[in-house]
Amino acid sequence: MAPTVSVDEAALKANVPIVISGPSGAGKSTILKRLFEEFPDKFGFSISHTTRSPRAGEENGREYHFVSKEDFLDLVDKKGFIEHAQFGGNHYGTSIKTVEEIAEKGKICILDIEMEGVKQVANHPTFPRPRFLFLSPPSMDILEQRLRSRATDKEEAIQKRLNQAKVEMEFAESGEAPHDKVVVNDDLDKAYREVRRFIIEKPA
Ligand SMILES: Nc1ncnc2c1ncn2[C@@H]1O[C@H](COP(=O)(O)OP(=O)(O)OP(=O)(O)O)[C@@H](O)[C@H]1O
């Protein structure tokens, strides 16, 4: 058994990371963009590791930390990822070190993670529990309208996202979900204020 990587618990407790999740199209990017614009120095957005090759214009350490499959799997063994997954033959993961370095700079790390990753973070053996925020669309119909008007996906991709959204909503409503707060993104300004309050105001 490989030894597990060490964790800077003090830094992660002083600046508790925030995990934001929610179906594709719920508005996570829109709300986070606003938050980073309003507070340019307060947050860090974690950069993932991947085994896929860099695309033209991508830089190691900017879009991703590009690593070999061997190094990736070695870090998996050492429990060095708070969550990781495989898509299309490539591995992707969020390392403890990346999140920790943001906390050590006195910033709050914001993690935009999908449902399976959320489960892994919540069940990680050594990583201190972050705070979990779920962003929900007001309804499936409105989610569908937003995905269509975003106009970034083909029909098949939209159907896939909607099916996955149902699974995510069911999980969020189940007792197993770790979410500390659910924000419904109906009116964008209102949802933004709720997200900001949750993120900025630490729990008592
Ligand atoms: N409250 C809102 N009212 C109307 N439209 C909204 C609202 N919030 C977000 N949108 C729009 O919905 C679309 C989806 O939002 P966004 O891309 O931020 O979702 P996301 O959760 O980041 O999705 P993904 O996980 O696929 O990146 C965008 O076109 C955005 O402008």
The ligand as an SDF file (V2000), in Angstrom:
LIG
                    3D

 31 33  0  0  0  0  0  0  0  0999 V2000
  -31.5340   32.8420  -13.4030 N   0  0  0  0  0  0  0  0  0  0  0  0
  -31.3970   32.6910  -14.7070 C   0  0  0  0  0  0  0  0  0  0  0  0
  -32.3880   33.1040  -15.5190 N   0  0  0  0  0  0  0  0  0  0  0  0
  -32.2830   32.9420  -16.8570 C   0  0  0  0  0  0  0  0  0  0  0  0
  -31.2290   32.3550  -17.4960 N   0  0  0  0  0  0  0  0  0  0  0  0
  -30.2090   31.9460  -16.7230 C   0  0  0  0  0  0  0  0  0  0  0  0
  -30.2400   32.0740  -15.3040 C   0  0  0  0  0  0  0  0  0  0  0  0
  -29.0880   31.5460  -14.8130 N   0  0  0  0  0  0  0  0  0  0  0  0
  -28.3870   31.1180  -15.8750 C   0  0  0  0  0  0  0  0  0  0  0  0
  -29.0320   31.3560  -17.0210 N   0  0  0  0  0  0  0  0  0  0  0  0
  -28.6330   30.9760  -18.3890 C   0  0  0  0  0  0  0  0  0  0  0  0
  -28.7330   29.5490  -18.4410 O   0  0  0  0  0  0  0  0  0  0  0  0
  -27.6890   28.9960  -19.2610 C   0  0  0  0  0  0  0  0  0  0  0  0
  -26.9200   27.9500  -18.4470 C   0  0  0  0  0  0  0  0  0  0  0  0
  -26.1490   28.5900  -17.4490 O   0  0  0  0  0  0  0  0  0  0  0  0
  -24.6230   28.1660  -17.1830 P   0  0  0  0  0  0  0  0  0  0  0  0
  -23.9050   27.9370  -18.4610 O   0  0  0  0  0  0  0  0  0  0  0  0
  -24.0700   29.1420  -16.1930 O   0  0  0  0  0  0  0  0  0  0  0  0
  -24.8930   26.7340  -16.4650 O   0  0  0  0  0  0  0  0  0  0  0  0
  -23.8520   25.7090  -15.7850 P   0  0  0  0  0  0  0  0  0  0  0  0
  -24.5430   25.1930  -14.5750 O   0  0  0  0  0  0  0  0  0  0  0  0
  -22.5420   26.3740  -15.6010 O   0  0  0  0  0  0  0  0  0  0  0  0
  -23.7490   24.5750  -16.8750 O   0  0  0  0  0  0  0  0  0  0  0  0
  -22.5260   23.5320  -17.1840 P   0  0  0  0  0  0  0  0  0  0  0  0
  -22.4660   22.6120  -15.9960 O   0  0  0  0  0  0  0  0  0  0  0  0
  -22.9940   22.8340  -18.4460 O   0  0  0  0  0  0  0  0  0  0  0  0
  -21.2830   24.3440  -17.3810 O   0  0  0  0  0  0  0  0  0  0  0  0
  -26.8250   30.1550  -19.7200 C   0  0  0  0  0  0  0  0  0  0  0  0
  -27.2020   30.5070  -21.0390 O   0  0  0  0  0  0  0  0  0  0  0  0
  -27.1620   31.2760  -18.7200 C   0  0  0  0  0  0  0  0  0  0  0  0
  -27.0080   32.5580  -19.2960 O   0  0  0  0  0  0  0  0  0  0  0  0
  1  2  1  0
  2  3  1  0
  2  7  2  0
  3  4  2  0
  4  5  1  0
  5  6  2  0
  6  7  1  0
  6 10  1  0
  7  8  1  0
  8  9  2  0
  9 10  1  0
 10 11  1  0
 11 12  1  0
 11 30  1  0
 12 13  1  0
 13 14  1  0
 13 28  1  0
 14 15  1  0
 15 16  1  0
 16 17  2  0
 16 18  1  0
 16 19  1  0
 19 20  1  0
 20 21  2  0
 20 22  1  0
 20 23  1  0
 23 24  1  0
 24 25  2  0
 24 26  1  0
 24 27  1  0
 28 29  1  0
 28 30  1  0
 30 31  1  0
M  END
$$$$
